[in-house]
Amino acid sequence: MNLSKTTRVLPDYRGLDWVDVSLPSKPQNWIEGNKHCIRQRNKSRSETRQSIQQLVDQYRWHWPKRPIVFISDLHADADAFFVSLVASGGIKKTGAEDHQFKLTPEGKGLLFILGGDFFDKGPSNLRLLRAVKLLIGTGARVRLLAGNHDVRVLFGMRSAAVADDPNNSHFFIRMGVKAVPFLCEIRDACLSHKGALKGVPGHKACRALLYPDKRWWQQFPQQADQEMSAAQISKEMRKIEQKMGSFEQACAAASLSMREVYAATLKWQQMFLSPQGDFFWFYKRMRLAYRKGSFLFVHAGMDDHIAGMLHDCGTNGLNGLFKKQLHGSAYEFYYGSVANTIRTKYRCQDKPLSRKGAMHAHQAGIHAIVHGHKNLHRGQRISVRKSMLNFECDVTLDIGSRSREGLIGRGGGATLIHPAGYILGISSDYDRIKVFDTSAILTTQSGISGTLQT
């Protein structure tokens, strides 16, 4: 489809009958929207709009050469994944089964960036990953980013049976009760046959293999002294103690024995860590960050250290460090700046992003961060942090979160970044397609209003 810089093309939703979700069809100027469009923080709406306009005007923006679809925080919900793919215009759903879809002509030219948090909360972790593999199997260009839930599951499952490691033996129990549904899923899918627990030790032995032992409680404060304050160490140890109790209660409520827990972790290691495993591809394909033009795609955000790395080493250097730490010590990763990229919410306890850090990113040519992690109830939102535009794209997709947080029906949503110089925010929870158009913003400043064409 040929596009000019004054033409904005809205996606054509194909196969909506098979996903049973209503998606918006009419556009709205993003920066003219309400609080669900722009985070105002301590500024008025007009001041926030002016800040956005100044950032668009101040820097020379480079747009990706092909359209990008960003979908984040799927949280074990394959149905939400397919709704979101339909919302992007990238696939046509042709039936109710997961394999019944095909790339649209537009979809063949798209780059799909999946922004992390594939695990937890939703109905089926394994089904979602199989659905992602189906998309990859169509020949679609797909990139996977790491989310905090994905890394936590990796480190937790990998740390089982390393109780004598003072740095890392607490990472299994650190997953807490969130791991119980996934462990039950593995048990039901892989360990329900007769003899599945043959060779698995008894309850007490399994518990000892999964939980940090007495030495950890003595040695961890000494090991962590260089990276964490005394208050942080104390908080971490209290958290582990609390999770030990709540985890066993959750297992009992789910009729999950400690032997089944241990057997499920071994099965997970086989499926995800062995080159012959069904899901070995998942972590192998995963990256921390992806960059196209002026846009940085990550799960959560960045701090000053990461901004400096992007300035000095680029995303290749950052991803190289991520891969090294991902395959190394969980402790080294989890308490450092690299992990901040997958979990920051810019709280006081997070590693900070200052104006100096944002300037390093701008000097590297990065003028906007596209991320998930912080879930929203009315579609995507723009915020300005330390002179850096952020497109917040976690639109609460998974049915578990939606039910708990009072959202009706299934979720679906996608953020589209187009080479012609505009961004679309599509969500089943907002009645308009949010349109961010740099050319319209610039012409509005000179007194000429931009127009939308479908």
N, C-alpha and C positions, 0 to 999 in steps of 0.2 A: 504494500500500500504506500503510495507516494504521499509525503507530507511536506508542507511548507511551514515556515516558522510562525505563520499566523493561523495555522489550522491545528486544532486539537481534536484528536480522534478518541472517542470513548469506546471501551471494549464492548464487543458483542457477546452476550452471555449465551452459550450454546449448551443445551442439555439441562436447563433448569428444572424440567419436569422430574429429573432423576435425583435431584438433590433437595428439593422441597424447601427452598429458602428464598425469601424475597430480597432482591438486591436493588440498589438505587439506579435510576436511569437518567436523572437530570443533574446538570453540573451546578456548582456554586463556587464563587471566588473564595479560595481558602482563607486568605488573610482578612476578608471582610466578615468572616464567620464569628460565632460566639465563643464562649469559654471551652466548648468541646472541640474547637478548631485550633485555638492558640492558647498556650499557657501564659497567663499574664504575670505571674509571680507578684512582685510588689509594684508593678507599673499599671497604668491605665491601659485600656485596649488600644487607644490611639498611640500611646508611647511605644507599646510593643510592636504595633504595625510599622511605626517609623523606624524602630531598630532593625526590623526585618528588611525594610526597604533600603536602609543604609548599607546593610551587609551585602545585599544583591548588587547595589551600585558601586560598592567600594572595591570589589574583587572581580577579576576576570574569571568567569565560570567556564569550565570545560565539561561538556556533557558526554555521556557514554556513546559509543558508536552504534550500539544496538540497544533496543529497549530492554529494560531490566524489570523483573517482577521480584518484589521482596515480600516474603511470607514468614512470619516468626511466631514462636511460642505455640506450636501445635499441640504439645503436651498429650501425646498418645491418643490423638483423635483423628483417625483416618477420614471419617466423614467430613470433618471441618477442613481437612486438607483438600478433598475433592471440591467442596464448595468454593474454597479459595482459588483453586486452579480455574474453575469456571468463571469466577469473578474477574480473574486476570485476562480472560479472553484467550488463554493459552491452550485450553483443551475443550473438546466437546464430549460431554458425558453421553454415552450411548446405551446405558443400561444400569441396573442396580448393583451389579457385581463390581468389585474393585477393578478388575481388569478391563471393564467395558468403558473405555474412553480412548480418545485419540487426539494427537496434537492437531490444532487448527493450522491453517496456513500461516497465520500470525505467530502461533506458538512455536513454529519451527525456527523463527528468527529471534525468539526471546532468550534471555539469560534468566534462569530462575535461581535466586539466592534465598536459601532457607536459613533463617536467622537464629537457629539454635533453640534449645529446650524442646527436644523431641520426647523426652521421658516424663513420666509421672502425671498425676492428676486425672488423665483421661481413661477411656475404657480399655485400650489395648496398645501397649507399647510395640509389640511385635507386628501387629497388623499395620500400624502406621509406617514402620520401617519397611515392611514389604511393599506398601503403597509407594513410598519414595523410590524404592528400587524399580517398581513398575514404570514410574516416570522416567527414570534414568534409562530404562530399557527401550523407551520409544526413540531414543536418540536425542532427547532434549538436553540442552546445556544446563547442568545443575551444579550448584556449588553449595556445600554444607558448612555452616558456621557453628562454632562451639557455644553452647549455653551453659549456665551454671549447673543445671540439672544433669546435663549430659556428662560433664566432667565429674560431678559428684558421684554419679552411678559408676563411672569407670573406676575412679579411685576406690570407692567403697567395695565394689565387687572384686577388684584386683587385690585389695588388701586383706581379704579373707584368708585365714590360716597363716598370717604373719604376725602373730601376737607378740613375738619377741623383738619387734622393731619399735623402738621408743618414739620414732618420729611419725610412723605411718599406721601403726596397728589400730588406731582409733577411727580410721576413716570408714570402716564398714558400719560401725554403730552410729557414726555421724550422719549417715543417710536417714536414720530415724524411721518413724512410722510411715513416711512417704514411700519407703522401699517395699512395704508389705504387699500392696496390690500387685506389684511387678513380680515379686517372689512367688505369690500365689499363681500368677499367670504362667510362669515357667513351670511350676509344679503341675498345674492342670494340663499344660500342653505337652510336657516332656517326661513327667515323673509319675504318671498315673498307672503305668503298666506294672505287672507283677515282677518283683525283683528289682524295681527301680532304686531301692535304697540298700541293695546288697553291698556290703563293704563299708557303708557309712557308719561311723562310730556312734556311740550312744549320746543321750542328751547332754550329759555333763561334759563329755569330751568335745562335742560340737560347740557348746557354749564357750569353752576355753579357747577353741580355735578362732572364734569370731570376735570375741571381746578382748579389749586390752587387759593385760594381766597386771599384777601388783607392781611389777617393775616400771610399767608405763607411767603410773601415777607418781612415781618417784623421779623418773628420768625426764619426762616431758617438760616440766618447768625449767629444768636445767638446759635442755636442748633448745627450747623456744626463747630463752632469755635474750638472744641477740636480735630477734625479729619482732618480738611482742613485748608490750609493757606488762608489768605485774598484774594490772587490772584486767588486761586482755587475756592473759594466761589463766587467771582465776575464773573469768567468765567462760572460757573455752572448756575448762575442766568441769565446771558446774553443768554446762550444757551436755557434756558426754555422760555425766552421771544421771542426769534427768532422762536422756534418751535411752539409756540402758533399761530403765524401768518402763518407760512408755512403749518401747519396742516389744518387749516381752508381752505386755498386756495386749497390744495390737495383734501380735501373732496368735495369742490364745483366742482372741475374739474372732479371728479368721480361720480357726482350726488348723493353724500352720505350726507343725512341730519344729523344734530346733534341728532335728535331723533333716527335715525337709528344707529348712532354711539353708543349711550347709550344702545339701545336695543341689539345691537350686543355684547357689553361687558357683559351684563347680561347673554346672551345666552352662551358666552364663559365660564363664571363662572360656569354655569350649566353643560356644557359638560366636563370641565376639573377639576373642584374642587369638584363637587358632587360625592359621591361614586357610584351613579347610572348613572353618565355621561359616554358617549361613549369613552371619552379619559382620564378618571380618572387614568387609568393605566400608562399614560405617565410620569407624574412627580413622581408618586409613585415608578417607577422602576429606576429613574434617580439617578446617582451618580456623584460625582465630579471627582474622580480618580479611576483607576483600576490598580492593579499591578500583573504582572506575571513574576516570575524570576527576572532578572535584568532590566526589562522594566517597566517604569511608563507610563500609558496612561492617558492623560488629553487633554482638548480642546486646551489650548494655551501654558502653561508653568508653571514655578514656580519662587518664589522669596526666599530670605533667610529665611523668617518666615515659609513658607510652607516647605522648606527643613528641617528646624529644627523640625517641627511637624512630618514629615515623619520619621525622625531619632528617635524621642522620642515616638511617638504614632502610627506610621504606617498609612497605608491607611484607616484602620478601624476608627482610631481616627479622621482623616481628613474628612472622609465621614460623621461621626457622627456630627461633627461641621457644615458641609455643610447642612445636613438635618435640624439641629436646626435653622440655620440662614435662610434657604429657607422658613421655615414655620413661621419665626418670622418677624422681622422688615426688610423691603427692604433696608432701610437706613443703618442699621448696616452691612448688607452683602455688599452692592454695593460699599462702600467706604473703604473696608478693604482688607486684603491680600487674603482672600478666593476668592473674586471676581477677584483678579489679575490673578488667575489660569485660568480663562476663557477668559481673555481679554488682557493679556500682549503681547506686541510685542517687549519687551526689549528696549523700547524707554526711553528717559531721564525722562519722566513724569510717567513712570511705576515704581512700587516698584522693587528694584534692586535684581538681583542675583549676588553674589560675589563668589570668589573662596572658601571662607569659607562656604558659603551655598552649593556650589557644593560638597565640601568635606563631609559635613553632609549627603548629599544624597548618595555619594559613600560609606560612612561608614554604611549606612542602606542597602547597597547592590544594589542600583539603579545606573546603569551605562549608561542608555539611556532613553531619553524621546521621546515618540511617540505622535505627536500632529497634529492638524490642524490649523485653524484660520487665518493664513497668506497665502492667495491664490497664487498659482504658475501657470505658463502657460505651462510648459514642464515637467510635472510629478513631482514625489517626489524628495526631496533634502536633503542632509545631511549637518548639520552645527555643529560647535563646539563652545559652549558658556561656558566660565569659566571652562574648562576641563570636560564638560558634552556633550556627543553626543546627538544631536537632529535629529530625523527623521521628517521632515516637510512634511505633507501628505495631505494638502488641495490642490487638483489638479483642482480646479475650475470646479465643476461638474454641477451646475445649469445653465439652458439655459439662464436665465436672465443675469447673470454675464458674461457668454460666449459671448452673443450678444453685450453687452456694451463694452467688452474688446477685441473684434476682434477675438475671437476664433471660428473656423468653426465647425459646426455640434454639435451633442450631446456629452456630456462629460461622461466619465466613468473611474473608477480607483479604485484600492485596493492595500493595503500594506499587505503582508503576512509575518508573523514571524513564522519560522518553528523550531520544537524541534531539528532538525539535525544541527542547528547552522548557519542558513542563513536567509536573508530577501530579499523579492522580491518587487520591486516597479513597478506597472503596471499602465499605463495611456494611454488613447486614444490619447493624445497629444505628445507622445514620441514614437519613432519607435522601441525601444528596451525595453526589460524587464531588469530593473536595478537589479543587484545581489550583495548583500553585504554578504560576507562569511568570518567569522572570521578565519576559518581554512586556507582559501586561503591567507588571509592577513598575517597570521603568517608564513606560509610556504614560501610566497614571500619574507619575510624578511630574511629567511635563504637561499634564492637563488633558491627555487623550486617553480615553478609556479603551481597554482591550475588549474583544468580543470572543465568545466561545462558539465554535462550529462543531457540529457532530458529523 
